[in-house]
Amino acid sequence: MHKYGYAPKGASCVMYSSEELRRYQYFVSIDWTGGIYASPTLAGSRPGGISVATWAGMVHLGEEGYLELTEGIIRTARAIREGI
């Protein structure tokens, strides 16, 4: 998220187009010394401040905001490519 998502470094977000694809995201270990360990990420939990700041940024920008920013990034990349 921090590269073009306008969120703090260390934040990331994966959005899936279906629940079928999302089910492959989960990590489960039955050999963990504390019992069965299941997490939507390999790293497990994240600091709360980064998650909250990312959520706030996503809510603030909304889908339309992200689409506008993405269009600007694509336009800029094309302009740079044409200038090379």
PyMOL Python script that loads the backbone (N, CA, C, O; Angstrom):
from pymol import cmd

cmd.read_pdbstr("""\
ATOM      1  N   MET A   1       0.809  -1.197   0.000  1.00  0.00           N
ATOM      2  CA  MET A   1       0.000   0.000   0.000  1.00  0.00           C
ATOM      3  C   MET A   1       0.853   1.262   0.000  1.00  0.00           C
ATOM      4  O   MET A   1       0.438   2.275  -0.563  1.00  0.00           O
ATOM      5  N   HIS A   2       2.007   1.231   0.602  1.00  0.00           N
ATOM      6  CA  HIS A   2       2.747   2.476   0.754  1.00  0.00           C
ATOM      7  C   HIS A   2       3.317   2.995  -0.551  1.00  0.00           C
ATOM      8  O   HIS A   2       3.611   4.187  -0.644  1.00  0.00           O
ATOM      9  N   LYS A   3       3.487   2.160  -1.558  1.00  0.00           N
ATOM     10  CA  LYS A   3       4.047   2.648  -2.823  1.00  0.00           C
ATOM     11  C   LYS A   3       3.067   3.574  -3.535  1.00  0.00           C
ATOM     12  O   LYS A   3       3.411   4.716  -3.839  1.00  0.00           O
ATOM     13  N   TYR A   4       1.874   3.111  -3.800  1.00  0.00           N
ATOM     14  CA  TYR A   4       0.883   3.930  -4.490  1.00  0.00           C
ATOM     15  C   TYR A   4      -0.442   3.996  -3.737  1.00  0.00           C
ATOM     16  O   TYR A   4      -1.394   4.622  -4.204  1.00  0.00           O
ATOM     17  N   GLY A   5      -0.505   3.359  -2.587  1.00  0.00           N
ATOM     18  CA  GLY A   5      -1.746   3.334  -1.828  1.00  0.00           C
ATOM     19  C   GLY A   5      -1.882   4.445  -0.823  1.00  0.00           C
ATOM     20  O   GLY A   5      -2.915   4.572  -0.166  1.00  0.00           O
ATOM     21  N   TYR A   6      -0.842   5.257  -0.695  1.00  0.00           N
ATOM     22  CA  TYR A   6      -0.897   6.399   0.213  1.00  0.00           C
ATOM     23  C   TYR A   6      -1.174   5.955   1.648  1.00  0.00           C
ATOM     24  O   TYR A   6      -2.039   6.497   2.337  1.00  0.00           O
ATOM     25  N   ALA A   7      -0.409   4.951   2.069  1.00  0.00           N
ATOM     26  CA  ALA A   7      -0.513   4.424   3.430  1.00  0.00           C
ATOM     27  C   ALA A   7       0.910   4.318   3.996  1.00  0.00           C
ATOM     28  O   ALA A   7       1.883   4.404   3.247  1.00  0.00           O
ATOM     29  N   PRO A   8       1.028   4.133   5.305  1.00  0.00           N
ATOM     30  CA  PRO A   8       2.363   4.029   5.906  1.00  0.00           C
ATOM     31  C   PRO A   8       3.147   2.828   5.371  1.00  0.00           C
ATOM     32  O   PRO A   8       2.567   1.814   4.983  1.00  0.00           O
ATOM     33  N   LYS A   9       4.460   2.962   5.359  1.00  0.00           N
ATOM     34  CA  LYS A   9       5.316   1.853   4.954  1.00  0.00           C
ATOM     35  C   LYS A   9       5.086   0.686   5.909  1.00  0.00           C
ATOM     36  O   LYS A   9       4.960   0.872   7.119  1.00  0.00           O
ATOM     37  N   GLY A  10       5.036  -0.489   5.359  1.00  0.00           N
ATOM     38  CA  GLY A  10       4.763  -1.680   6.161  1.00  0.00           C
ATOM     39  C   GLY A  10       3.343  -2.165   6.004  1.00  0.00           C
ATOM     40  O   GLY A  10       2.999  -3.255   6.461  1.00  0.00           O
ATOM     41  N   ALA A  11       2.516  -1.363   5.363  1.00  0.00           N
ATOM     42  CA  ALA A  11       1.125  -1.745   5.144  1.00  0.00           C
ATOM     43  C   ALA A  11       0.989  -2.427   3.792  1.00  0.00           C
ATOM     44  O   ALA A  11       1.677  -2.083   2.831  1.00  0.00           O
ATOM     45  N   SER A  12       0.107  -3.379   3.738  1.00  0.00           N
ATOM     46  CA  SER A  12      -0.191  -4.017   2.464  1.00  0.00           C
ATOM     47  C   SER A  12      -1.630  -4.489   2.478  1.00  0.00           C
ATOM     48  O   SER A  12      -2.219  -4.716   3.535  1.00  0.00           O
ATOM     49  N   CYS A  13      -2.171  -4.628   1.311  1.00  0.00           N
ATOM     50  CA  CYS A  13      -3.550  -5.053   1.190  1.00  0.00           C
ATOM     51  C   CYS A  13      -3.695  -5.845  -0.104  1.00  0.00           C
ATOM     52  O   CYS A  13      -3.272  -5.395  -1.169  1.00  0.00           O
ATOM     53  N   VAL A  14      -4.284  -7.003  -0.005  1.00  0.00           N
ATOM     54  CA  VAL A  14      -4.560  -7.807  -1.187  1.00  0.00           C
ATOM     55  C   VAL A  14      -6.071  -7.901  -1.304  1.00  0.00           C
ATOM     56  O   VAL A  14      -6.750  -8.312  -0.363  1.00  0.00           O
ATOM     57  N   MET A  15      -6.589  -7.522  -2.447  1.00  0.00           N
ATOM     58  CA  MET A  15      -8.024  -7.602  -2.680  1.00  0.00           C
ATOM     59  C   MET A  15      -8.287  -8.668  -3.730  1.00  0.00           C
ATOM     60  O   MET A  15      -7.707  -8.644  -4.816  1.00  0.00           O
ATOM     61  N   TYR A  16      -9.150  -9.583  -3.401  1.00  0.00           N
ATOM     62  CA  TYR A  16      -9.469 -10.686  -4.305  1.00  0.00           C
ATOM     63  C   TYR A  16     -10.816 -10.457  -4.967  1.00  0.00           C
ATOM     64  O   TYR A  16     -11.711  -9.840  -4.388  1.00  0.00           O
ATOM     65  N   SER A  17     -10.948 -10.953  -6.169  1.00  0.00           N
ATOM     66  CA  SER A  17     -12.199 -10.785  -6.893  1.00  0.00           C
ATOM     67  C   SER A  17     -13.236 -11.823  -6.487  1.00  0.00           C
ATOM     68  O   SER A  17     -14.400 -11.713  -6.874  1.00  0.00           O
ATOM     69  N   SER A  18     -12.832 -12.833  -5.712  1.00  0.00           N
ATOM     70  CA  SER A  18     -13.787 -13.844  -5.258  1.00  0.00           C
ATOM     71  C   SER A  18     -13.285 -14.495  -3.975  1.00  0.00           C
ATOM     72  O   SER A  18     -12.091 -14.463  -3.673  1.00  0.00           O
ATOM     73  N   GLU A  19     -14.203 -15.082  -3.230  1.00  0.00           N
ATOM     74  CA  GLU A  19     -13.827 -15.810  -2.023  1.00  0.00           C
ATOM     75  C   GLU A  19     -13.018 -17.054  -2.382  1.00  0.00           C
ATOM     76  O   GLU A  19     -12.165 -17.485  -1.606  1.00  0.00           O
ATOM     77  N   GLU A  20     -13.278 -17.620  -3.532  1.00  0.00           N
ATOM     78  CA  GLU A  20     -12.540 -18.805  -3.985  1.00  0.00           C
ATOM     79  C   GLU A  20     -11.045 -18.511  -4.063  1.00  0.00           C
ATOM     80  O   GLU A  20     -10.235 -19.321  -3.613  1.00  0.00           O
ATOM     81  N   LEU A  21     -10.671 -17.378  -4.622  1.00  0.00           N
ATOM     82  CA  LEU A  21      -9.258 -17.006  -4.694  1.00  0.00           C
ATOM     83  C   LEU A  21      -8.694 -16.680  -3.315  1.00  0.00           C
ATOM     84  O   LEU A  21      -7.549 -17.016  -3.013  1.00  0.00           O
ATOM     85  N   ARG A  22      -9.487 -16.033  -2.490  1.00  0.00           N
ATOM     86  CA  ARG A  22      -9.017 -15.613  -1.169  1.00  0.00           C
ATOM     87  C   ARG A  22      -8.677 -16.792  -0.271  1.00  0.00           C
ATOM     88  O   ARG A  22      -7.822 -16.662   0.605  1.00  0.00           O
ATOM     89  N   ARG A  23      -9.311 -17.921  -0.460  1.00  0.00           N
ATOM     90  CA  ARG A  23      -9.090 -19.054   0.438  1.00  0.00           C
ATOM     91  C   ARG A  23      -7.655 -19.573   0.392  1.00  0.00           C
ATOM     92  O   ARG A  23      -7.206 -20.230   1.331  1.00  0.00           O
ATOM     93  N   TYR A  24      -6.934 -19.285  -0.687  1.00  0.00           N
ATOM     94  CA  TYR A  24      -5.547 -19.707  -0.798  1.00  0.00           C
ATOM     95  C   TYR A  24      -4.595 -18.807  -0.006  1.00  0.00           C
ATOM     96  O   TYR A  24      -3.415 -19.131   0.126  1.00  0.00           O
ATOM     97  N   GLN A  25      -5.077 -17.710   0.509  1.00  0.00           N
ATOM     98  CA  GLN A  25      -4.270 -16.748   1.252  1.00  0.00           C
ATOM     99  C   GLN A  25      -3.891 -17.260   2.640  1.00  0.00           C
ATOM    100  O   GLN A  25      -2.823 -16.919   3.150  1.00  0.00           O
ATOM    101  N   TYR A  26      -4.737 -18.062   3.250  1.00  0.00           N
ATOM    102  CA  TYR A  26      -4.576 -18.426   4.648  1.00  0.00           C
ATOM    103  C   TYR A  26      -3.413 -19.384   4.885  1.00  0.00           C
ATOM    104  O   TYR A  26      -3.134 -20.271   4.078  1.00  0.00           O
ATOM    105  N   PHE A  27      -2.745 -19.174   6.022  1.00  0.00           N
ATOM    106  CA  PHE A  27      -1.627 -20.016   6.453  1.00  0.00           C
ATOM    107  C   PHE A  27      -2.053 -20.757   7.713  1.00  0.00           C
ATOM    108  O   PHE A  27      -2.543 -20.146   8.663  1.00  0.00           O
ATOM    109  N   VAL A  28      -1.868 -22.064   7.721  1.00  0.00           N
ATOM    110  CA  VAL A  28      -2.210 -22.872   8.889  1.00  0.00           C
ATOM    111  C   VAL A  28      -1.037 -23.797   9.205  1.00  0.00           C
ATOM    112  O   VAL A  28      -0.493 -24.455   8.318  1.00  0.00           O
ATOM    113  N   SER A  29      -0.656 -23.838  10.485  1.00  0.00           N
ATOM    114  CA  SER A  29       0.400 -24.743  10.925  1.00  0.00           C
ATOM    115  C   SER A  29      -0.131 -25.564  12.097  1.00  0.00           C
ATOM    116  O   SER A  29      -0.590 -25.009  13.096  1.00  0.00           O
ATOM    117  N   ILE A  30      -0.066 -26.862  11.971  1.00  0.00           N
ATOM    118  CA  ILE A  30      -0.501 -27.727  13.081  1.00  0.00           C
ATOM    119  C   ILE A  30       0.677 -28.117  13.967  1.00  0.00           C
ATOM    120  O   ILE A  30       0.483 -28.744  15.008  1.00  0.00           O
ATOM    121  N   ASP A  31       1.900 -27.753  13.568  1.00  0.00           N
ATOM    122  CA  ASP A  31       3.111 -28.115  14.323  1.00  0.00           C
ATOM    123  C   ASP A  31       3.592 -27.010  15.261  1.00  0.00           C
ATOM    124  O   ASP A  31       4.624 -27.175  15.911  1.00  0.00           O
ATOM    125  N   TRP A  32       2.887 -25.908  15.349  1.00  0.00           N
ATOM    126  CA  TRP A  32       3.312 -24.810  16.208  1.00  0.00           C
ATOM    127  C   TRP A  32       3.239 -25.267  17.661  1.00  0.00           C
ATOM    128  O   TRP A  32       2.302 -25.968  18.042  1.00  0.00           O
ATOM    129  N   THR A  33       4.222 -24.874  18.475  1.00  0.00           N
ATOM    130  CA  THR A  33       4.276 -25.324  19.875  1.00  0.00           C
ATOM    131  C   THR A  33       3.090 -24.845  20.711  1.00  0.00           C
ATOM    132  O   THR A  33       2.777 -25.445  21.739  1.00  0.00           O
ATOM    133  N   GLY A  34       2.434 -23.780  20.284  1.00  0.00           N
ATOM    134  CA  GLY A  34       1.281 -23.260  21.017  1.00  0.00           C
ATOM    135  C   GLY A  34      -0.040 -23.858  20.575  1.00  0.00           C
ATOM    136  O   GLY A  34      -1.094 -23.426  21.043  1.00  0.00           O
ATOM    137  N   GLY A  35      -0.012 -24.835  19.690  1.00  0.00           N
ATOM    138  CA  GLY A  35      -1.241 -25.442  19.172  1.00  0.00           C
ATOM    139  C   GLY A  35      -1.404 -25.110  17.704  1.00  0.00           C
ATOM    140  O   GLY A  35      -0.444 -24.733  17.032  1.00  0.00           O
ATOM    141  N   ILE A  36      -2.593 -25.246  17.222  1.00  0.00           N
ATOM    142  CA  ILE A  36      -2.863 -24.940  15.810  1.00  0.00           C
ATOM    143  C   ILE A  36      -2.774 -23.431  15.613  1.00  0.00           C
ATOM    144  O   ILE A  36      -3.402 -22.666  16.345  1.00  0.00           O
ATOM    145  N   TYR A  37      -1.997 -23.010  14.629  1.00  0.00           N
ATOM    146  CA  TYR A  37      -1.824 -21.585  14.325  1.00  0.00           C
ATOM    147  C   TYR A  37      -2.398 -21.326  12.947  1.00  0.00           C
ATOM    148  O   TYR A  37      -2.013 -21.975  11.974  1.00  0.00           O
ATOM    149  N   ALA A  38      -3.309 -20.388  12.863  1.00  0.00           N
ATOM    150  CA  ALA A  38      -3.902 -20.007  11.579  1.00  0.00           C
ATOM    151  C   ALA A  38      -3.878 -18.496  11.458  1.00  0.00           C
ATOM    152  O   ALA A  38      -4.166 -17.776  12.414  1.00  0.00           O
ATOM    153  N   SER A  39      -3.531 -18.026  10.272  1.00  0.00           N
ATOM    154  CA  SER A  39      -3.412 -16.592  10.046  1.00  0.00           C
ATOM    155  C   SER A  39      -3.699 -16.290   8.578  1.00  0.00           C
ATOM    156  O   SER A  39      -3.414 -17.117   7.710  1.00  0.00           O
ATOM    157  N   PRO A  40      -4.258 -15.115   8.291  1.00  0.00           N
ATOM    158  CA  PRO A  40      -4.427 -14.737   6.882  1.00  0.00           C
ATOM    159  C   PRO A  40      -3.111 -14.320   6.241  1.00  0.00           C
ATOM    160  O   PRO A  40      -3.072 -14.062   5.038  1.00  0.00           O
ATOM    161  N   THR A  41      -2.015 -14.245   7.027  1.00  0.00           N
ATOM    162  CA  THR A  41      -0.703 -13.898   6.481  1.00  0.00           C
ATOM    163  C   THR A  41       0.359 -14.770   7.126  1.00  0.00           C
ATOM    164  O   THR A  41       0.155 -15.301   8.218  1.00  0.00           O
ATOM    165  N   LEU A  42       1.487 -14.918   6.457  1.00  0.00           N
ATOM    166  CA  LEU A  42       2.583 -15.682   7.044  1.00  0.00           C
ATOM    167  C   LEU A  42       3.125 -15.013   8.295  1.00  0.00           C
ATOM    168  O   LEU A  42       3.515 -15.684   9.251  1.00  0.00           O
ATOM    169  N   ALA A  43       3.148 -13.687   8.284  1.00  0.00           N
ATOM    170  CA  ALA A  43       3.729 -12.950   9.408  1.00  0.00           C
ATOM    171  C   ALA A  43       2.805 -12.866  10.612  1.00  0.00           C
ATOM    172  O   ALA A  43       3.250 -12.478  11.692  1.00  0.00           O
ATOM    173  N   GLY A  44       1.552 -13.213  10.463  1.00  0.00           N
ATOM    174  CA  GLY A  44       0.621 -13.150  11.586  1.00  0.00           C
ATOM    175  C   GLY A  44       0.115 -11.752  11.839  1.00  0.00           C
ATOM    176  O   GLY A  44      -0.322 -11.068  10.914  1.00  0.00           O
ATOM    177  N   SER A  45       0.170 -11.317  13.095  1.00  0.00           N
ATOM    178  CA  SER A  45      -0.406 -10.022  13.456  1.00  0.00           C
ATOM    179  C   SER A  45       0.479  -8.863  12.998  1.00  0.00           C
ATOM    180  O   SER A  45       1.674  -9.025  12.751  1.00  0.00           O
ATOM    181  N   ARG A  46      -0.132  -7.720  12.896  1.00  0.00           N
ATOM    182  CA  ARG A  46       0.544  -6.488  12.493  1.00  0.00           C
ATOM    183  C   ARG A  46       0.305  -5.435  13.574  1.00  0.00           C
ATOM    184  O   ARG A  46      -0.671  -5.512  14.320  1.00  0.00           O
ATOM    185  N   PRO A  47       1.207  -4.449  13.653  1.00  0.00           N
ATOM    186  CA  PRO A  47       0.956  -3.353  14.596  1.00  0.00           C
ATOM    187  C   PRO A  47      -0.361  -2.643  14.261  1.00  0.00           C
ATOM    188  O   PRO A  47      -0.666  -2.405  13.092  1.00  0.00           O
ATOM    189  N   GLY A  48      -1.121  -2.315  15.275  1.00  0.00           N
ATOM    190  CA  GLY A  48      -2.434  -1.710  15.064  1.00  0.00           C
ATOM    191  C   GLY A  48      -2.404  -0.356  14.387  1.00  0.00           C
ATOM    192  O   GLY A  48      -3.292  -0.051  13.590  1.00  0.00           O
ATOM    193  N   GLY A  49      -1.400   0.470  14.684  1.00  0.00           N
ATOM    194  CA  GLY A  49      -1.342   1.816  14.114  1.00  0.00           C
ATOM    195  C   GLY A  49      -1.243   1.808  12.599  1.00  0.00           C
ATOM    196  O   GLY A  49      -1.900   2.604  11.929  1.00  0.00           O
ATOM    197  N   ILE A  50      -0.429   0.919  12.057  1.00  0.00           N
ATOM    198  CA  ILE A  50      -0.285   0.838  10.597  1.00  0.00           C
ATOM    199  C   ILE A  50      -1.597   0.395   9.965  1.00  0.00           C
ATOM    200  O   ILE A  50      -2.020   0.943   8.947  1.00  0.00           O
ATOM    201  N   SER A  51      -2.240  -0.599  10.570  1.00  0.00           N
ATOM    202  CA  SER A  51      -3.519  -1.088  10.037  1.00  0.00           C
ATOM    203  C   SER A  51      -4.590  -0.004  10.057  1.00  0.00           C
ATOM    204  O   SER A  51      -5.336   0.159   9.092  1.00  0.00           O
ATOM    205  N   VAL A  52      -4.663   0.734  11.161  1.00  0.00           N
ATOM    206  CA  VAL A  52      -5.673   1.795  11.284  1.00  0.00           C
ATOM    207  C   VAL A  52      -5.402   2.911  10.279  1.00  0.00           C
ATOM    208  O   VAL A  52      -6.332   3.412   9.648  1.00  0.00           O
ATOM    209  N   ALA A  53      -4.143   3.304  10.124  1.00  0.00           N
ATOM    210  CA  ALA A  53      -3.806   4.373   9.180  1.00  0.00           C
ATOM    211  C   ALA A  53      -4.109   3.944   7.749  1.00  0.00           C
ATOM    212  O   ALA A  53      -4.581   4.750   6.948  1.00  0.00           O
ATOM    213  N   THR A  54      -3.845   2.695   7.426  1.00  0.00           N
ATOM    214  CA  THR A  54      -4.153   2.186   6.089  1.00  0.00           C
ATOM    215  C   THR A  54      -5.651   2.183   5.851  1.00  0.00           C
ATOM    216  O   THR A  54      -6.120   2.618   4.799  1.00  0.00           O
ATOM    217  N   TRP A  55      -6.400   1.694   6.827  1.00  0.00           N
ATOM    218  CA  TRP A  55      -7.861   1.674   6.714  1.00  0.00           C
ATOM    219  C   TRP A  55      -8.400   3.094   6.524  1.00  0.00           C
ATOM    220  O   TRP A  55      -9.257   3.323   5.670  1.00  0.00           O
ATOM    221  N   ALA A  56      -7.905   4.037   7.310  1.00  0.00           N
ATOM    222  CA  ALA A  56      -8.376   5.420   7.213  1.00  0.00           C
ATOM    223  C   ALA A  56      -8.076   5.999   5.825  1.00  0.00           C
ATOM    224  O   ALA A  56      -8.911   6.695   5.247  1.00  0.00           O
ATOM    225  N   GLY A  57      -6.893   5.712   5.299  1.00  0.00           N
ATOM    226  CA  GLY A  57      -6.555   6.189   3.962  1.00  0.00           C
ATOM    227  C   GLY A  57      -7.458   5.608   2.901  1.00  0.00           C
ATOM    228  O   GLY A  57      -7.896   6.317   1.995  1.00  0.00           O
ATOM    229  N   MET A  58      -7.745   4.302   3.007  1.00  0.00           N
ATOM    230  CA  MET A  58      -8.621   3.662   2.027  1.00  0.00           C
ATOM    231  C   MET A  58     -10.032   4.231   2.098  1.00  0.00           C
ATOM    232  O   MET A  58     -10.661   4.473   1.068  1.00  0.00           O
ATOM    233  N   VAL A  59     -10.525   4.441   3.305  1.00  0.00           N
ATOM    234  CA  VAL A  59     -11.867   5.002   3.471  1.00  0.00           C
ATOM    235  C   VAL A  59     -11.910   6.439   2.956  1.00  0.00           C
ATOM    236  O   VAL A  59     -12.865   6.838   2.290  1.00  0.00           O
ATOM    237  N   HIS A  60     -10.881   7.204   3.265  1.00  0.00           N
ATOM    238  CA  HIS A  60     -10.837   8.606   2.837  1.00  0.00           C
ATOM    239  C   HIS A  60     -10.825   8.727   1.309  1.00  0.00           C
ATOM    240  O   HIS A  60     -11.584   9.507   0.735  1.00  0.00           O
ATOM    241  N   LEU A  61      -9.963   7.955   0.667  1.00  0.00           N
ATOM    242  CA  LEU A  61      -9.858   8.033  -0.794  1.00  0.00           C
ATOM    243  C   LEU A  61     -11.029   7.369  -1.494  1.00  0.00           C
ATOM    244  O   LEU A  61     -11.507   7.876  -2.509  1.00  0.00           O
ATOM    245  N   GLY A  62     -11.492   6.263  -0.980  1.00  0.00           N
ATOM    246  CA  GLY A  62     -12.588   5.530  -1.610  1.00  0.00           C
ATOM    247  C   GLY A  62     -12.169   4.964  -2.960  1.00  0.00           C
ATOM    248  O   GLY A  62     -11.066   5.218  -3.444  1.00  0.00           O
ATOM    249  N   GLU A  63     -13.058   4.204  -3.549  1.00  0.00           N
ATOM    250  CA  GLU A  63     -12.770   3.581  -4.843  1.00  0.00           C
ATOM    251  C   GLU A  63     -12.506   4.630  -5.921  1.00  0.00           C
ATOM    252  O   GLU A  63     -11.569   4.493  -6.706  1.00  0.00           O
ATOM    253  N   GLU A  64     -13.315   5.655  -5.958  1.00  0.00           N
ATOM    254  CA  GLU A  64     -13.129   6.704  -6.976  1.00  0.00           C
ATOM    255  C   GLU A  64     -11.793   7.417  -6.811  1.00  0.00           C
ATOM    256  O   GLU A  64     -11.118   7.720  -7.795  1.00  0.00           O
ATOM    257  N   GLY A  65     -11.417   7.681  -5.576  1.00  0.00           N
ATOM    258  CA  GLY A  65     -10.141   8.331  -5.319  1.00  0.00           C
ATOM    259  C   GLY A  65      -8.973   7.486  -5.792  1.00  0.00           C
ATOM    260  O   GLY A  65      -8.039   7.998  -6.410  1.00  0.00           O
ATOM    261  N   TYR A  66      -9.024   6.196  -5.503  1.00  0.00           N
ATOM    262  CA  TYR A  66      -7.959   5.298  -5.964  1.00  0.00           C
ATOM    263  C   TYR A  66      -7.928   5.219  -7.484  1.00  0.00           C
ATOM    264  O   TYR A  66      -6.853   5.189  -8.083  1.00  0.00           O
ATOM    265  N   LEU A  67      -9.095   5.187  -8.108  1.00  0.00           N
ATOM    266  CA  LEU A  67      -9.139   5.146  -9.575  1.00  0.00           C
ATOM    267  C   LEU A  67      -8.513   6.403 -10.169  1.00  0.00           C
ATOM    268  O   LEU A  67      -7.753   6.320 -11.134  1.00  0.00           O
ATOM    269  N   GLU A  68      -8.825   7.565  -9.602  1.00  0.00           N
ATOM    270  CA  GLU A  68      -8.234   8.820 -10.093  1.00  0.00           C
ATOM    271  C   GLU A  68      -6.721   8.821  -9.933  1.00  0.00           C
ATOM    272  O   GLU A  68      -5.995   9.197 -10.854  1.00  0.00           O
ATOM    273  N   LEU A  69      -6.241   8.399  -8.760  1.00  0.00           N
ATOM    274  CA  LEU A  69      -4.798   8.354  -8.513  1.00  0.00           C
ATOM    275  C   LEU A  69      -4.105   7.357  -9.443  1.00  0.00           C
ATOM    276  O   LEU A  69      -3.012   7.627  -9.940  1.00  0.00           O
ATOM    277  N   THR A  70      -4.730   6.228  -9.674  1.00  0.00           N
ATOM    278  CA  THR A  70      -4.160   5.213 -10.566  1.00  0.00           C
ATOM    279  C   THR A  70      -4.063   5.735 -11.990  1.00  0.00           C
ATOM    280  O   THR A  70      -3.059   5.523 -12.669  1.00  0.00           O
ATOM    281  N   GLU A  71      -5.098   6.408 -12.433  1.00  0.00           N
ATOM    282  CA  GLU A  71      -5.063   6.994 -13.779  1.00  0.00           C
ATOM    283  C   GLU A  71      -3.911   7.989 -13.911  1.00  0.00           C
ATOM    284  O   GLU A  71      -3.240   8.029 -14.942  1.00  0.00           O
ATOM    285  N   GLY A  72      -3.682   8.789 -12.873  1.00  0.00           N
ATOM    286  CA  GLY A  72      -2.580   9.743 -12.893  1.00  0.00           C
ATOM    287  C   GLY A  72      -1.224   9.050 -12.948  1.00  0.00           C
ATOM    288  O   GLY A  72      -0.324   9.493 -13.661  1.00  0.00           O
ATOM    289  N   ILE A  73      -1.080   7.975 -12.203  1.00  0.00           N
ATOM    290  CA  ILE A  73       0.171   7.206 -12.202  1.00  0.00           C
ATOM    291  C   ILE A  73       0.411   6.607 -13.583  1.00  0.00           C
ATOM    292  O   ILE A  73       1.532   6.642 -14.089  1.00  0.00           O
ATOM    293  N   ILE A  74      -0.625   6.064 -14.187  1.00  0.00           N
ATOM    294  CA  ILE A  74      -0.494   5.462 -15.526  1.00  0.00           C
ATOM    295  C   ILE A  74      -0.143   6.526 -16.562  1.00  0.00           C
ATOM    296  O   ILE A  74       0.711   6.296 -17.419  1.00  0.00           O
ATOM    297  N   ARG A  75      -0.793   7.691 -16.493  1.00  0.00           N
ATOM    298  CA  ARG A  75      -0.477   8.784 -17.416  1.00  0.00           C
ATOM    299  C   ARG A  75       0.985   9.206 -17.283  1.00  0.00           C
ATOM    300  O   ARG A  75       1.678   9.407 -18.280  1.00  0.00           O
ATOM    301  N   THR A  76       1.439   9.337 -16.043  1.00  0.00           N
ATOM    302  CA  THR A  76       2.831   9.734 -15.803  1.00  0.00           C
ATOM    303  C   THR A  76       3.808   8.700 -16.345  1.00  0.00           C
ATOM    304  O   THR A  76       4.802   9.055 -16.979  1.00  0.00           O
ATOM    305  N   ALA A  77       3.531   7.422 -16.099  1.00  0.00           N
ATOM    306  CA  ALA A  77       4.408   6.349 -16.596  1.00  0.00           C
ATOM    307  C   ALA A  77       4.461   6.362 -18.105  1.00  0.00           C
ATOM    308  O   ALA A  77       5.528   6.160 -18.685  1.00  0.00           O
ATOM    309  N   ARG A  78       3.341   6.595 -18.754  1.00  0.00           N
ATOM    310  CA  ARG A  78       3.319   6.660 -20.224  1.00  0.00           C
ATOM    311  C   ARG A  78       4.115   7.858 -20.736  1.00  0.00           C
ATOM    312  O   ARG A  78       4.832   7.750 -21.730  1.00  0.00           O
ATOM    313  N   ALA A  79       3.989   8.993 -20.062  1.00  0.00           N
ATOM    314  CA  ALA A  79       4.722  10.199 -20.471  1.00  0.00           C
ATOM    315  C   ALA A  79       6.233   9.968 -20.344  1.00  0.00           C
ATOM    316  O   ALA A  79       7.004  10.376 -21.212  1.00  0.00           O
ATOM    317  N   ILE A  80       6.638   9.323 -19.275  1.00  0.00           N
ATOM    318  CA  ILE A  80       8.061   9.026 -19.082  1.00  0.00           C
ATOM    319  C   ILE A  80       8.531   8.070 -20.168  1.00  0.00           C
ATOM    320  O   ILE A  80       9.597   8.263 -20.752  1.00  0.00           O
ATOM    321  N   ARG A  81       7.743   7.046 -20.437  1.00  0.00           N
ATOM    322  CA  ARG A  81       8.118   6.073 -21.470  1.00  0.00           C
ATOM    323  C   ARG A  81       8.239   6.732 -22.823  1.00  0.00           C
ATOM    324  O   ARG A  81       9.165   6.428 -23.576  1.00  0.00           O
ATOM    325  N   GLU A  82       7.325   7.627 -23.149  1.00  0.00           N
ATOM    326  CA  GLU A  82       7.369   8.326 -24.439  1.00  0.00           C
ATOM    327  C   GLU A  82       8.569   9.272 -24.517  1.00  0.00           C
ATOM    328  O   GLU A  82       9.096   9.522 -25.602  1.00  0.00           O
ATOM    329  N   GLY A  83       8.997   9.796 -23.372  1.00  0.00           N
ATOM    330  CA  GLY A  83      10.112  10.717 -23.356  1.00  0.00           C
ATOM    331  C   GLY A  83      11.476  10.045 -23.427  1.00  0.00           C
ATOM    332  O   GLY A  83      12.485  10.709 -23.665  1.00  0.00           O
ATOM    333  N   ILE A  84      11.512   8.763 -23.227  1.00  0.00           N
ATOM    334  CA  ILE A  84      12.794   8.042 -23.253  1.00  0.00           C
ATOM    335  C   ILE A  84      13.202   7.714 -24.671  1.00  0.00           C
ATOM    336  O   ILE A  84      14.252   7.110 -24.888  1.00  0.00           O
TER     337      ILE A  84
END
""", "prot")
cmd.dss("prot")
cmd.show_as("cartoon", "prot")
cmd.util.cbc("prot")
cmd.orient("prot")
